[in-house]
């Protein structure tokens, strides 16, 4: 479980970094690559959130006090 979450976070950060590189390299000429990378980041973040909600619901993860 922990490995999946860490891998998803790494993928989110990598997508954000690639969008930054695309914005810097393209310099306003075409922003489609940056937009696609940011869209991927949003999708990954949403997927991670839904995965964590489902994992909590099914009891795969629990509360720690």
PDB file of N, CA, C, O and CB in Angstrom:
ATOM      1  N   UNK A   1       0.829  -1.189   0.000  1.00  0.00           N
ATOM      2  CA  UNK A   1       0.000   0.000   0.000  1.00  0.00           C
ATOM      3  C   UNK A   1       0.876   1.256   0.000  1.00  0.00           C
ATOM      4  O   UNK A   1       0.666   2.183  -0.782  1.00  0.00           O
ATOM      5  CB  UNK A   1      -0.945  -0.004   1.214  1.00  0.00           C
ATOM      6  N   UNK A   2       1.848   1.258   0.887  1.00  0.00           N
ATOM      7  CA  UNK A   2       2.711   2.434   1.013  1.00  0.00           C
ATOM      8  C   UNK A   2       3.521   2.646  -0.265  1.00  0.00           C
ATOM      9  O   UNK A   2       3.766   3.783  -0.669  1.00  0.00           O
ATOM     10  CB  UNK A   2       3.655   2.285   2.223  1.00  0.00           C
ATOM     11  N   UNK A   3       3.930   1.560  -0.892  1.00  0.00           N
ATOM     12  CA  UNK A   3       4.726   1.653  -2.115  1.00  0.00           C
ATOM     13  C   UNK A   3       3.902   2.273  -3.243  1.00  0.00           C
ATOM     14  O   UNK A   3       4.416   3.079  -4.019  1.00  0.00           O
ATOM     15  CB  UNK A   3       5.245   0.260  -2.533  1.00  0.00           C
ATOM     16  N   UNK A   4       2.639   1.903  -3.334  1.00  0.00           N
ATOM     17  CA  UNK A   4       1.761   2.451  -4.376  1.00  0.00           C
ATOM     18  C   UNK A   4       1.606   3.957  -4.203  1.00  0.00           C
ATOM     19  O   UNK A   4       1.675   4.710  -5.174  1.00  0.00           O
ATOM     20  CB  UNK A   4       0.378   1.765  -4.340  1.00  0.00           C
ATOM     21  N   UNK A   5       1.398   4.389  -2.968  1.00  0.00           N
ATOM     22  CA  UNK A   5       1.215   5.819  -2.698  1.00  0.00           C
ATOM     23  C   UNK A   5       2.497   6.586  -3.016  1.00  0.00           C
ATOM     24  O   UNK A   5       2.445   7.652  -3.629  1.00  0.00           O
ATOM     25  CB  UNK A   5       0.803   6.049  -1.222  1.00  0.00           C
ATOM     26  N   UNK A   6       3.635   6.057  -2.608  1.00  0.00           N
ATOM     27  CA  UNK A   6       4.905   6.733  -2.879  1.00  0.00           C
ATOM     28  C   UNK A   6       5.169   6.804  -4.378  1.00  0.00           C
ATOM     29  O   UNK A   6       5.623   7.837  -4.872  1.00  0.00           O
ATOM     30  CB  UNK A   6       6.062   6.010  -2.171  1.00  0.00           C
ATOM     31  N   UNK A   7       4.896   5.732  -5.109  1.00  0.00           N
ATOM     32  CA  UNK A   7       5.094   5.747  -6.560  1.00  0.00           C
ATOM     33  C   UNK A   7       4.167   6.750  -7.243  1.00  0.00           C
ATOM     34  O   UNK A   7       4.569   7.427  -8.190  1.00  0.00           O
ATOM     35  CB  UNK A   7       4.866   4.349  -7.139  1.00  0.00           C
ATOM     36  N   UNK A   8       2.937   6.844  -6.768  1.00  0.00           N
ATOM     37  CA  UNK A   8       2.006   7.828  -7.332  1.00  0.00           C
ATOM     38  C   UNK A   8       2.490   9.253  -7.058  1.00  0.00           C
ATOM     39  O   UNK A   8       2.412  10.112  -7.936  1.00  0.00           O
ATOM     40  CB  UNK A   8       0.588   7.627  -6.749  1.00  0.00           C
ATOM     41  N   UNK A   9       2.985   9.508  -5.857  1.00  0.00           N
ATOM     42  CA  UNK A   9       3.499  10.840  -5.541  1.00  0.00           C
ATOM     43  C   UNK A   9       4.716  11.180  -6.398  1.00  0.00           C
ATOM     44  O   UNK A   9       4.862  12.320  -6.841  1.00  0.00           O
ATOM     45  CB  UNK A   9       3.862  10.933  -4.056  1.00  0.00           C
ATOM     46  N   UNK A  10       5.582  10.207  -6.633  1.00  0.00           N
ATOM     47  CA  UNK A  10       6.742  10.433  -7.494  1.00  0.00           C
ATOM     48  C   UNK A  10       6.286  10.736  -8.921  1.00  0.00           C
ATOM     49  O   UNK A  10       6.849  11.612  -9.578  1.00  0.00           O
ATOM     50  CB  UNK A  10       7.683   9.204  -7.478  1.00  0.00           C
ATOM     51  N   UNK A  11       5.277  10.024  -9.401  1.00  0.00           N
ATOM     52  CA  UNK A  11       4.755  10.272 -10.742  1.00  0.00           C
ATOM     53  C   UNK A  11       4.129  11.660 -10.845  1.00  0.00           C
ATOM     54  O   UNK A  11       4.268  12.331 -11.868  1.00  0.00           O
ATOM     55  CB  UNK A  11       3.727   9.204 -11.117  1.00  0.00           C
ATOM     56  N   UNK A  12       3.444  12.088  -9.794  1.00  0.00           N
ATOM     57  CA  UNK A  12       2.836  13.425  -9.780  1.00  0.00           C
ATOM     58  C   UNK A  12       3.919  14.495  -9.837  1.00  0.00           C
ATOM     59  O   UNK A  12       3.809  15.456 -10.598  1.00  0.00           O
ATOM     60  CB  UNK A  12       1.958  13.617  -8.519  1.00  0.00           C
ATOM     61  N   UNK A  13       4.961  14.328  -9.034  1.00  0.00           N
ATOM     62  CA  UNK A  13       6.048  15.310  -9.024  1.00  0.00           C
ATOM     63  C   UNK A  13       6.794  15.306 -10.358  1.00  0.00           C
ATOM     64  O   UNK A  13       7.188  16.366 -10.844  1.00  0.00           O
ATOM     65  CB  UNK A  13       7.025  15.021  -7.866  1.00  0.00           C
ATOM     66  N   UNK A  14       6.993  14.137 -10.952  1.00  0.00           N
ATOM     67  CA  UNK A  14       7.658  14.054 -12.251  1.00  0.00           C
ATOM     68  C   UNK A  14       6.836  14.745 -13.331  1.00  0.00           C
ATOM     69  O   UNK A  14       7.396  15.426 -14.191  1.00  0.00           O
ATOM     70  CB  UNK A  14       7.905  12.592 -12.634  1.00  0.00           C
ATOM     71  N   UNK A  15       5.534  14.582 -13.300  1.00  0.00           N
ATOM     72  CA  UNK A  15       4.675  15.246 -14.278  1.00  0.00           C
ATOM     73  C   UNK A  15       4.721  16.764 -14.105  1.00  0.00           C
ATOM     74  O   UNK A  15       4.744  17.505 -15.088  1.00  0.00           O
ATOM     75  CB  UNK A  15       3.231  14.741 -14.149  1.00  0.00           C
ATOM     76  N   UNK A  16       4.735  17.216 -12.869  1.00  0.00           N
ATOM     77  CA  UNK A  16       4.833  18.652 -12.611  1.00  0.00           C
ATOM     78  C   UNK A  16       6.174  19.195 -13.090  1.00  0.00           C
ATOM     79  O   UNK A  16       6.240  20.285 -13.658  1.00  0.00           O
ATOM     80  CB  UNK A  16       4.647  18.945 -11.113  1.00  0.00           C
ATOM     81  N   UNK A  17       7.237  18.438 -12.863  1.00  0.00           N
ATOM     82  CA  UNK A  17       8.559  18.858 -13.333  1.00  0.00           C
ATOM     83  C   UNK A  17       8.654  18.890 -14.847  1.00  0.00           C
ATOM     84  O   UNK A  17       9.256  19.800 -15.417  1.00  0.00           O
ATOM     85  CB  UNK A  17       9.621  17.940 -12.783  1.00  0.00           C
ATOM     86  N   UNK A  18       8.061  17.898 -15.499  1.00  0.00           N
ATOM     87  CA  UNK A  18       8.093  17.899 -16.958  1.00  0.00           C
ATOM     88  C   UNK A  18       7.298  19.074 -17.527  1.00  0.00           C
ATOM     89  O   UNK A  18       7.686  19.638 -18.551  1.00  0.00           O
ATOM     90  CB  UNK A  18       7.542  16.578 -17.502  1.00  0.00           C
ATOM     91  N   UNK A  19       6.211  19.445 -16.891  1.00  0.00           N
ATOM     92  CA  UNK A  19       5.453  20.616 -17.346  1.00  0.00           C
ATOM     93  C   UNK A  19       6.292  21.879 -17.213  1.00  0.00           C
ATOM     94  O   UNK A  19       6.251  22.752 -18.080  1.00  0.00           O
ATOM     95  CB  UNK A  19       4.143  20.761 -16.548  1.00  0.00           C
ATOM     96  N   UNK A  20       7.050  21.977 -16.129  1.00  0.00           N
ATOM     97  CA  UNK A  20       7.930  23.134 -15.953  1.00  0.00           C
ATOM     98  C   UNK A  20       8.991  23.182 -17.049  1.00  0.00           C
ATOM     99  O   UNK A  20       9.283  24.250 -17.587  1.00  0.00           O
ATOM    100  CB  UNK A  20       8.600  23.095 -14.570  1.00  0.00           C
ATOM    101  N   UNK A  21       9.559  22.039 -17.376  1.00  0.00           N
ATOM    102  CA  UNK A  21      10.567  21.983 -18.436  1.00  0.00           C
ATOM    103  C   UNK A  21       9.951  22.365 -19.778  1.00  0.00           C
ATOM    104  O   UNK A  21      10.567  23.094 -20.556  1.00  0.00           O
ATOM    105  CB  UNK A  21      11.191  20.577 -18.518  1.00  0.00           C
ATOM    106  N   UNK A  22       8.743  21.881 -20.054  1.00  0.00           N
ATOM    107  CA  UNK A  22       8.089  22.211 -21.322  1.00  0.00           C
ATOM    108  C   UNK A  22       7.788  23.702 -21.417  1.00  0.00           C
ATOM    109  O   UNK A  22       7.967  24.299 -22.479  1.00  0.00           O
ATOM    110  CB  UNK A  22       6.797  21.406 -21.480  1.00  0.00           C
ATOM    111  N   UNK A  23       7.335  24.310 -20.328  1.00  0.00           N
ATOM    112  CA  UNK A  23       7.053  25.752 -20.344  1.00  0.00           C
ATOM    113  C   UNK A  23       8.346  26.528 -20.573  1.00  0.00           C
ATOM    114  O   UNK A  23       8.367  27.499 -21.331  1.00  0.00           O
ATOM    115  CB  UNK A  23       6.379  26.200 -19.016  1.00  0.00           C
ATOM    116  N   UNK A  24       9.411  26.104 -19.925  1.00  0.00           N
ATOM    117  CA  UNK A  24      10.688  26.802 -20.066  1.00  0.00           C
ATOM    118  C   UNK A  24      11.270  26.649 -21.472  1.00  0.00           C
ATOM    119  O   UNK A  24      11.761  27.624 -22.041  1.00  0.00           O
ATOM    120  CB  UNK A  24      11.683  26.282 -19.036  1.00  0.00           C
ATOM    121  N   UNK A  25      11.223  25.450 -22.037  1.00  0.00           N
ATOM    122  CA  UNK A  25      11.819  25.211 -23.357  1.00  0.00           C
ATOM    123  C   UNK A  25      11.001  25.806 -24.488  1.00  0.00           C
ATOM    124  O   UNK A  25      11.563  26.333 -25.449  1.00  0.00           O
ATOM    125  CB  UNK A  25      11.985  23.732 -23.588  1.00  0.00           C
ATOM    126  N   UNK A  26       9.671  25.727 -24.386  1.00  0.00           N
ATOM    127  CA  UNK A  26       8.831  26.228 -25.476  1.00  0.00           C
ATOM    128  C   UNK A  26       8.775  27.751 -25.503  1.00  0.00           C
ATOM    129  O   UNK A  26       8.614  28.337 -26.574  1.00  0.00           O
ATOM    130  CB  UNK A  26       7.425  25.666 -25.352  1.00  0.00           C
ATOM    131  N   UNK A  27       8.900  28.385 -24.383  1.00  0.00           N
ATOM    132  CA  UNK A  27       8.890  29.840 -24.230  1.00  0.00           C
ATOM    133  C   UNK A  27       7.719  30.493 -24.949  1.00  0.00           C
ATOM    134  O   UNK A  27       7.893  31.451 -25.702  1.00  0.00           O
ATOM    135  CB  UNK A  27      10.184  30.422 -24.744  1.00  0.00           C
ATOM    136  N   UNK A  28       6.535  29.967 -24.710  1.00  0.00           N
ATOM    137  CA  UNK A  28       5.323  30.576 -25.231  1.00  0.00           C
ATOM    138  C   UNK A  28       4.967  30.201 -26.651  1.00  0.00           C
ATOM    139  O   UNK A  28       3.944  30.669 -27.152  1.00  0.00           O
ATOM    140  CB  UNK A  28       5.446  32.020 -25.149  1.00  0.00           C
ATOM    141  N   UNK A  29       5.747  29.388 -27.324  1.00  0.00           N
ATOM    142  CA  UNK A  29       5.459  29.032 -28.710  1.00  0.00           C
ATOM    143  C   UNK A  29       4.270  28.088 -28.814  1.00  0.00           C
ATOM    144  O   UNK A  29       3.388  28.285 -29.649  1.00  0.00           O
ATOM    145  CB  UNK A  29       6.679  28.398 -29.353  1.00  0.00           C
ATOM    146  N   UNK A  30       4.246  27.095 -27.993  1.00  0.00           N
ATOM    147  CA  UNK A  30       3.144  26.144 -27.999  1.00  0.00           C
ATOM    148  C   UNK A  30       3.035  25.536 -26.612  1.00  0.00           C
ATOM    149  O   UNK A  30       4.008  24.994 -26.087  1.00  0.00           O
ATOM    150  CB  UNK A  30       3.348  25.040 -29.084  1.00  0.00           C
ATOM    151  N   UNK A  31       1.878  25.624 -26.031  1.00  0.00           N
ATOM    152  CA  UNK A  31       1.742  25.177 -24.651  1.00  0.00           C
ATOM    153  C   UNK A  31       1.002  23.850 -24.541  1.00  0.00           C
ATOM    154  O   UNK A  31       0.558  23.474 -23.456  1.00  0.00           O
ATOM    155  CB  UNK A  31       1.026  26.227 -23.840  1.00  0.00           C
ATOM    156  N   UNK A  32       0.870  23.145 -25.647  1.00  0.00           N
ATOM    157  CA  UNK A  32       0.097  21.903 -25.591  1.00  0.00           C
ATOM    158  C   UNK A  32       0.807  20.841 -24.771  1.00  0.00           C
ATOM    159  O   UNK A  32       0.149  20.080 -24.061  1.00  0.00           O
ATOM    160  CB  UNK A  32      -0.166  21.378 -26.994  1.00  0.00           C
ATOM    161  N   UNK A  33       2.140  20.765 -24.848  1.00  0.00           N
ATOM    162  CA  UNK A  33       2.855  19.758 -24.059  1.00  0.00           C
ATOM    163  C   UNK A  33       2.750  20.061 -22.575  1.00  0.00           C
ATOM    164  O   UNK A  33       2.577  19.148 -21.768  1.00  0.00           O
ATOM    165  CB  UNK A  33       4.329  19.689 -24.478  1.00  0.00           C
ATOM    166  N   UNK A  34       2.851  21.320 -22.207  1.00  0.00           N
ATOM    167  CA  UNK A  34       2.734  21.698 -20.803  1.00  0.00           C
ATOM    168  C   UNK A  34       1.320  21.436 -20.291  1.00  0.00           C
ATOM    169  O   UNK A  34       1.137  20.964 -19.169  1.00  0.00           O
ATOM    170  CB  UNK A  34       3.105  23.176 -20.612  1.00  0.00           C
ATOM    171  N   UNK A  35       0.335  21.741 -21.107  1.00  0.00           N
ATOM    172  CA  UNK A  35      -1.053  21.515 -20.699  1.00  0.00           C
ATOM    173  C   UNK A  35      -1.320  20.024 -20.534  1.00  0.00           C
ATOM    174  O   UNK A  35      -2.001  19.617 -19.593  1.00  0.00           O
ATOM    175  CB  UNK A  35      -2.030  22.123 -21.728  1.00  0.00           C
ATOM    176  N   UNK A  36      -0.795  19.217 -21.429  1.00  0.00           N
ATOM    177  CA  UNK A  36      -0.981  17.758 -21.310  1.00  0.00           C
ATOM    178  C   UNK A  36      -0.300  17.227 -20.054  1.00  0.00           C
ATOM    179  O   UNK A  36      -0.854  16.369 -19.366  1.00  0.00           O
ATOM    180  CB  UNK A  36      -0.425  17.034 -22.557  1.00  0.00           C
ATOM    181  N   UNK A  37       0.893  17.725 -19.750  1.00  0.00           N
ATOM    182  CA  UNK A  37       1.598  17.272 -18.552  1.00  0.00           C
ATOM    183  C   UNK A  37       0.848  17.687 -17.291  1.00  0.00           C
ATOM    184  O   UNK A  37       0.763  16.911 -16.339  1.00  0.00           O
ATOM    185  CB  UNK A  37       3.026  17.830 -18.524  1.00  0.00           C
ATOM    186  N   UNK A  38       0.306  18.895 -17.276  1.00  0.00           N
ATOM    187  CA  UNK A  38      -0.456  19.345 -16.106  1.00  0.00           C
ATOM    188  C   UNK A  38      -1.783  18.607 -15.990  1.00  0.00           C
ATOM    189  O   UNK A  38      -2.250  18.339 -14.883  1.00  0.00           O
ATOM    190  CB  UNK A  38      -0.705  20.854 -16.181  1.00  0.00           C
ATOM    191  N   UNK A  39      -2.388  18.279 -17.117  1.00  0.00           N
ATOM    192  CA  UNK A  39      -3.615  17.486 -17.092  1.00  0.00           C
ATOM    193  C   UNK A  39      -3.341  16.092 -16.544  1.00  0.00           C
ATOM    194  O   UNK A  39      -4.144  15.547 -15.786  1.00  0.00           O
ATOM    195  CB  UNK A  39      -4.226  17.394 -18.499  1.00  0.00           C
ATOM    196  N   UNK A  40      -2.213  15.521 -16.926  1.00  0.00           N
ATOM    197  CA  UNK A  40      -1.815  14.228 -16.390  1.00  0.00           C
ATOM    198  C   UNK A  40      -1.603  14.322 -14.876  1.00  0.00           C
ATOM    199  O   UNK A  40      -1.992  13.416 -14.138  1.00  0.00           O
ATOM    200  CB  UNK A  40      -0.533  13.728 -17.086  1.00  0.00           C
ATOM    201  N   UNK A  41      -0.995  15.401 -14.419  1.00  0.00           N
ATOM    202  CA  UNK A  41      -0.768  15.583 -12.986  1.00  0.00           C
ATOM    203  C   UNK A  41      -2.079  15.663 -12.227  1.00  0.00           C
ATOM    204  O   UNK A  41      -2.218  15.066 -11.159  1.00  0.00           O
ATOM    205  CB  UNK A  41       0.056  16.837 -12.733  1.00  0.00           C
ATOM    206  N   UNK A  42      -3.029  16.388 -12.760  1.00  0.00           N
ATOM    207  CA  UNK A  42      -4.338  16.490 -12.113  1.00  0.00           C
ATOM    208  C   UNK A  42      -5.024  15.127 -12.083  1.00  0.00           C
ATOM    209  O   UNK A  42      -5.621  14.750 -11.076  1.00  0.00           O
ATOM    210  CB  UNK A  42      -5.226  17.520 -12.842  1.00  0.00           C
ATOM    211  N   UNK A  43      -4.937  14.396 -13.183  1.00  0.00           N
ATOM    212  CA  UNK A  43      -5.527  13.061 -13.222  1.00  0.00           C
ATOM    213  C   UNK A  43      -4.892  12.112 -12.227  1.00  0.00           C
ATOM    214  O   UNK A  43      -5.589  11.353 -11.553  1.00  0.00           O
ATOM    215  CB  UNK A  43      -5.410  12.489 -14.603  1.00  0.00           C
ATOM    216  N   UNK A  44      -3.564  12.152 -12.132  1.00  0.00           N
ATOM    217  CA  UNK A  44      -2.869  11.307 -11.160  1.00  0.00           C
ATOM    218  C   UNK A  44      -3.237  11.683  -9.730  1.00  0.00           C
ATOM    219  O   UNK A  44      -3.424  10.810  -8.882  1.00  0.00           O
ATOM    220  CB  UNK A  44      -1.357  11.412 -11.352  1.00  0.00           C
ATOM    221  N   UNK A  45      -3.340  12.976  -9.464  1.00  0.00           N
ATOM    222  CA  UNK A  45      -3.712  13.431  -8.119  1.00  0.00           C
ATOM    223  C   UNK A  45      -5.125  12.990  -7.768  1.00  0.00           C
ATOM    224  O   UNK A  45      -5.381  12.541  -6.651  1.00  0.00           O
ATOM    225  CB  UNK A  45      -3.598  14.958  -8.015  1.00  0.00           C
ATOM    226  N   UNK A  46      -6.031  13.117  -8.709  1.00  0.00           N
ATOM    227  CA  UNK A  46      -7.401  12.684  -8.479  1.00  0.00           C
ATOM    228  C   UNK A  46      -7.465  11.171  -8.283  1.00  0.00           C
ATOM    229  O   UNK A  46      -8.181  10.680  -7.411  1.00  0.00           O
ATOM    230  CB  UNK A  46      -8.298  13.108  -9.646  1.00  0.00           C
ATOM    231  N   UNK A  47      -6.715  10.443  -9.096  1.00  0.00           N
ATOM    232  CA  UNK A  47      -6.664   8.986  -8.950  1.00  0.00           C
ATOM    233  C   UNK A  47      -6.113   8.565  -7.599  1.00  0.00           C
ATOM    234  O   UNK A  47      -6.628   7.636  -6.977  1.00  0.00           O
ATOM    235  CB  UNK A  47      -5.820   8.380 -10.054  1.00  0.00           C
ATOM    236  N   UNK A  48      -5.072   9.243  -7.143  1.00  0.00           N
ATOM    237  CA  UNK A  48      -4.502   8.932  -5.830  1.00  0.00           C
ATOM    238  C   UNK A  48      -5.503   9.220  -4.726  1.00  0.00           C
ATOM    239  O   UNK A  48      -5.644   8.429  -3.794  1.00  0.00           O
ATOM    240  CB  UNK A  48      -3.218   9.732  -5.596  1.00  0.00           C
ATOM    241  N   UNK A  49      -6.198  10.346  -4.825  1.00  0.00           N
ATOM    242  CA  UNK A  49      -7.204  10.695  -3.823  1.00  0.00           C
ATOM    243  C   UNK A  49      -8.313   9.640  -3.779  1.00  0.00           C
ATOM    244  O   UNK A  49      -8.700   9.189  -2.701  1.00  0.00           O
ATOM    245  CB  UNK A  49      -7.801  12.086  -4.122  1.00  0.00           C
ATOM    246  N   UNK A  50      -8.816   9.251  -4.939  1.00  0.00           N
ATOM    247  CA  UNK A  50      -9.874   8.241  -4.982  1.00  0.00           C
ATOM    248  C   UNK A  50      -9.384   6.888  -4.483  1.00  0.00           C
ATOM    249  O   UNK A  50     -10.126   6.165  -3.818  1.00  0.00           O
ATOM    250  CB  UNK A  50     -10.414   8.104  -6.398  1.00  0.00           C
ATOM    251  N   UNK A  51      -8.134   6.539  -4.803  1.00  0.00           N
ATOM    252  CA  UNK A  51      -7.556   5.294  -4.310  1.00  0.00           C
ATOM    253  C   UNK A  51      -7.465   5.299  -2.786  1.00  0.00           C
ATOM    254  O   UNK A  51      -7.795   4.303  -2.142  1.00  0.00           O
ATOM    255  CB  UNK A  51      -6.170   5.071  -4.921  1.00  0.00           C
ATOM    256  N   UNK A  52      -7.023   6.408  -2.212  1.00  0.00           N
ATOM    257  CA  UNK A  52      -6.928   6.497  -0.749  1.00  0.00           C
ATOM    258  C   UNK A  52      -8.300   6.447  -0.092  1.00  0.00           C
ATOM    259  O   UNK A  52      -8.465   5.838   0.965  1.00  0.00           O
ATOM    260  CB  UNK A  52      -6.208   7.781  -0.342  1.00  0.00           C
ATOM    261  N   UNK A  53      -9.279   7.084  -0.715  1.00  0.00           N
ATOM    262  CA  UNK A  53     -10.641   7.036  -0.163  1.00  0.00           C
ATOM    263  C   UNK A  53     -11.191   5.610  -0.217  1.00  0.00           C
ATOM    264  O   UNK A  53     -11.812   5.155   0.744  1.00  0.00           O
ATOM    265  CB  UNK A  53     -11.577   8.000  -0.938  1.00  0.00           C
ATOM    266  N   UNK A  54     -10.974   4.909  -1.313  1.00  0.00           N
ATOM    267  CA  UNK A  54     -11.442   3.528  -1.439  1.00  0.00           C
ATOM    268  C   UNK A  54     -10.694   2.616  -0.471  1.00  0.00           C
ATOM    269  O   UNK A  54     -11.294   1.720   0.122  1.00  0.00           O
ATOM    270  CB  UNK A  54     -11.267   3.029  -2.885  1.00  0.00           C
ATOM    271  N   UNK A  55      -9.395   2.834  -0.306  1.00  0.00           N
ATOM    272  CA  UNK A  55      -8.616   2.011   0.616  1.00  0.00           C
ATOM    273  C   UNK A  55      -9.096   2.186   2.044  1.00  0.00           C
ATOM    274  O   UNK A  55      -9.152   1.219   2.804  1.00  0.00           O
ATOM    275  CB  UNK A  55      -7.133   2.355   0.519  1.00  0.00           C
ATOM    276  N   UNK A  56      -9.441   3.399   2.415  1.00  0.00           N
ATOM    277  CA  UNK A  56      -9.977   3.634   3.752  1.00  0.00           C
ATOM    278  C   UNK A  56     -11.351   2.982   3.910  1.00  0.00           C
ATOM    279  O   UNK A  56     -11.655   2.390   4.946  1.00  0.00           O
ATOM    280  CB  UNK A  56     -10.068   5.141   4.035  1.00  0.00           C
ATOM    281  N   UNK A  57     -12.159   3.097   2.886  1.00  0.00           N
ATOM    282  CA  UNK A  57     -13.519   2.545   2.925  1.00  0.00           C
ATOM    283  C   UNK A  57     -13.500   1.028   3.053  1.00  0.00           C
ATOM    284  O   UNK A  57     -14.313   0.459   3.782  1.00  0.00           O
ATOM    285  CB  UNK A  57     -14.296   2.950   1.669  1.00  0.00           C
ATOM    286  N   UNK A  58     -12.574   0.360   2.350  1.00  0.00           N
ATOM    287  CA  UNK A  58     -12.504  -1.094   2.372  1.00  0.00           C
ATOM    288  C   UNK A  58     -11.661  -1.628   3.525  1.00  0.00           C
ATOM    289  O   UNK A  58     -11.510  -2.840   3.679  1.00  0.00           O
ATOM    290  CB  UNK A  58     -11.950  -1.596   1.069  1.00  0.00           C
ATOM    291  N   UNK A  59     -11.117  -0.733   4.325  1.00  0.00           N
ATOM    292  CA  UNK A  59     -10.374  -1.155   5.500  1.00  0.00           C
ATOM    293  C   UNK A  59      -8.929  -1.523   5.234  1.00  0.00           C
ATOM    294  O   UNK A  59      -8.281  -2.125   6.090  1.00  0.00           O
ATOM    295  CB  UNK A  59     -11.050  -2.300   6.115  1.00  0.00           C
ATOM    296  N   UNK A  60      -8.406  -1.175   4.065  1.00  0.00           N
ATOM    297  CA  UNK A  60      -7.013  -1.490   3.771  1.00  0.00           C
ATOM    298  C   UNK A  60      -6.085  -0.602   4.584  1.00  0.00           C
ATOM    299  O   UNK A  60      -4.968  -0.993   4.923  1.00  0.00           O
ATOM    300  CB  UNK A  60      -6.726  -1.330   2.274  1.00  0.00           C
ATOM    301  N   UNK A  61      -6.563   0.598   4.892  1.00  0.00           N
ATOM    302  CA  UNK A  61      -5.823   1.511   5.768  1.00  0.00           C
ATOM    303  C   UNK A  61      -6.783   1.932   6.855  1.00  0.00           C
ATOM    304  O   UNK A  61      -7.998   1.910   6.661  1.00  0.00           O
ATOM    305  CB  UNK A  61      -5.247   2.760   4.984  1.00  0.00           C
ATOM    306  N   UNK A  62      -6.248   2.314   7.993  1.00  0.00           N
ATOM    307  CA  UNK A  62      -7.116   2.683   9.105  1.00  0.00           C
ATOM    308  C   UNK A  62      -6.609   3.922   9.820  1.00  0.00           C
ATOM    309  O   UNK A  62      -5.600   4.522   9.448  1.00  0.00           O
ATOM    310  CB  UNK A  62      -7.236   1.533  10.085  1.00  0.00           C
ATOM    311  N   UNK A  63      -7.335   4.277  10.845  1.00  0.00           N
ATOM    312  CA  UNK A  63      -6.965   5.437  11.640  1.00  0.00           C
ATOM    313  C   UNK A  63      -5.844   5.076  12.594  1.00  0.00           C
ATOM    314  O   UNK A  63      -5.801   3.974  13.141  1.00  0.00           O
ATOM    315  CB  UNK A  63      -8.173   5.979  12.411  1.00  0.00           C
ATOM    316  N   UNK A  64      -4.950   6.010  12.781  1.00  0.00           N
ATOM    317  CA  UNK A  64      -3.912   5.882  13.798  1.00  0.00           C
ATOM    318  C   UNK A  64      -4.023   7.094  14.694  1.00  0.00           C
ATOM    319  O   UNK A  64      -3.958   8.235  14.236  1.00  0.00           O
ATOM    320  CB  UNK A  64      -2.476   5.762  13.165  1.00  0.00           C
ATOM    321  N   UNK A  65      -4.188   6.839  15.947  1.00  0.00           N
ATOM    322  CA  UNK A  65      -4.318   7.948  16.886  1.00  0.00           C
ATOM    323  C   UNK A  65      -3.075   8.137  17.689  1.00  0.00           C
ATOM    324  O   UNK A  65      -3.014   9.033  18.531  1.00  0.00           O
ATOM    325  CB  UNK A  65      -5.481   7.735  17.802  1.00  0.00           C
TER     326      UNK A  65
END
